[in-house]
Amino acid sequence: MREPEVRPERTQVSVVEARDTILGLVRPLGSETLSLRDAVGRVLCEEIRSDRLIPPLDNSAMDGFALRAEDTREVPAELRVVEDLPAGRTSGRKLGPGEAARIMTGAAIPEGADAVVMQEHTDHAGGRVIVRRLVELGENIRRAGSDVRRRTLIAGVGAVLRPTHIGMFAAIGRTTLQVVVRPRVAVLATGDELVEPDRLSDDGRIASSNSYALQAALVELGAEPVYLGIAPDEPEVIREHFLRALACDVVISTGGVSVGDRDWIKLVLAQLGGSMRLWRVRMKPGAPLVFSILQERPVFGLPGNPVSTLVTFEQFVRPALLRMMRHHKVFRPVEPAILAEDYEKPPGRMHFVRVTLQEREGRLFAFPTGDQSSGVLYSMVRADGLAIVPADTTRIEAGTEVSVQLLGRDDLRAEPGF
């Protein structure tokens, strides 16, 4: 049988071209209804306004005594305590001249009262209270609607829901929300050399660390990983795994995307009818990247070296998934830093240099983490960021300012920093 020809639309593209291609092809996911307790971190699909006042009634901001301010014009003032008002209970009577009500924080102000005196400014015994200072009109009263009024916009479409949102929705009585669905992402590792971590031995095979790192990265950004295990370097087995992966919204594989005799990913995708949109990006680490559309699903074929896997995930997969989840901000922040060591490279490819960051006298310094080989996973463990060295640059001297993509930061940006 004649093998299908693998002809990607674009080969050997720049990092920016690859990123723009991918982000231009992914499509937003649908919505679902969730309870409040399950919605944190999701993106809101509806506008939510309050239909009530918060607080609903005038209430006390302090533990103390509700009274009429005019009764304290001459101090000390002795008043008769006629009622005890805990939070959550309203009064059934109107406060008259010379009267006060013992009141707790959050309790509704009784009719007739127009101020609250803190208990620290009183002496209370039996049914009498002595107020030792002049109390101002409205003192220590939180007015109805002072926090939220009716029709106040609580959150709009596209808001990423934080715990504060959830608390506010509960306060206005909302129990369910329309949010973007969580993408199910298939994760497949390929390679005869791989075993599960609990199967490691001295036979020369290595642990499938990429698949575990990817699953963790997916959970971190709010996606649902679906682990398909390890496929050996056999095209028919890889094909069966990809068919299983089509139950998910997105597919990520690692390994098998270069030019070796046993790199089968491109061929299998073509056999399944996938439309390959790019292969190979002018970057290091991570050049042999595959991006294909298979039955309307994005498929990312990431390189097998662990650093290459993680760097390509950061540059392409992570922003694509966030875009699918309808986040407005999908890019890691990029900040300037002073490179602490000389760095040399040949022209032609953008380099992502793993660096640790230190602040000295108000300036940020970037220190390369040592060996920049794509197989040195520990260098990513140590890295605070990725220093970006442009494709045409061949040498950067120590003391030169470079752009650093910051890892592990939640303050994402709407626009890429490079």
C-alpha angles and dihedrals in degrees: 000000000000112000116237115255115251107220115163118198092237132019131186094015127166122259091254092049091049092048093048092047093052096044090048092055104044116092130213118260126239129256138256138187116252136177117249094255092058100043104074112121093018126117116250118238098190140051113249122201128175118256093192144045121265111233092027094208138020104277142178121270092197144034105258141083129317111219146143109279092218089064089068098055088109115042140238087045121187116211134180115244106224104168145020114221119191121188113281096033130096126211122251096203141057119247113238134200113300092016133116136182124218103237137186127214110282096018117132116261110248120239111272095028118108103174144027125221118208113247089235087070095053143067112219126192129157111323096338134081126195114209111208100192141041111269119213124226109269093011114161094358121130107208123227109266093014089126102034131002128199113286092018109151107242098178136344135215110295097029114143103227117239128183089263090060091050091051092049093048089052090050092057093045102256114147103172135038139195107236139163113273119253109252117240107222122195114218118200127177118200131196140092089235095064131095134169113269092252091055097058115135138152095275095106098259122124136219119267092242094157094066092052094046090050093049090051091048090051093051090048093057095043103261127127113241119213108197114213096182128227124326119201120231093274117118095215093053092046089050091054090051092051090051089054089047091061088079085074133071096237134019127212122184129178126211131012098073102106129081101275125124091253099045100113106160098096092047094048092048090051091049089053091052098257119161107226110211101181142002126185123017125209094246141106124248104025108030100146097069122153123201118183139162112228117181089337092308123119112239120197116196103195124192118260102236107099098233091045089052093052096042094050089046089055095047101041118005099046097052091042093054092046089050089051089051087055097247113159092206112055106149130089113241117263119209134178119254137170113252107231097201138038114264126197132183140155117264123259107060134067110237126214106204117198109232141174116222130223129179115222123177092339096312128106117232125196120212118190111237094232125254107039095198113139090235096059101096094172088067088066091048089057096042122107091182150344118260108217116224111188119240097249096044114104102176137022117187123218110268094038119126115244135178115253124198105218117226125206094027123129097198095097124185133227092223129046117251094225 
